[in-house]
Amino acid sequence: MPAITTLRAMSSALKNREISSIELTEEHLANIANDETNSFITGATESALQQANHAQRRREQGEHHPL
């Protein structure tokens, strides 16, 4: 899947079920891990994935919240 780079595109892809919260989070975590500019000091991978799982469950129950 091509990178989703805008908040509008991310929100639309989530709403249209083109990508899950978990997939979107994993994509961004991979970008952070591969960042050659060292823009990030630490990553909260576990916490981010837990929050993505929670968001995905809420979406599956019909709740749609802004990013």
C-alpha positions, 0 to 999 in steps of 0.5 A, spaced: 500 500 500 502 506 498 504 511 504 498 515 506 501 522 508 495 527 510 491 526 516 485 527 511 487 521 507 488 517 513 482 519 516 478 517 509 482 510 509 480 508 516 473 510 515 473 506 508 476 500 511 482 501 506 487 500 512 486 498 520 488 503 525 493 497 527 496 497 520 496 505 520 500 505 526 505 499 524 506 503 517 508 509 521 512 505 526 516 502 521 517 509 518 520 512 524 525 505 525 527 507 518 528 514 519 535 516 517 535 523 520 535 521 527 528 525 528 526 521 534 529 520 540 525 514 543 519 510 540 513 508 544 512 502 540 508 498 545 504 503 547 502 506 540 500 499 538 496 498 544 492 504 543 491 502 535 488 496 538 483 500 542 482 504 537 481 499 532 476 495 537 472 502 537 472 503 530 469 495 529 463 497 534 461 503 530 465 509 533 469 513 529 473 519 532 478 524 529 485 522 529 
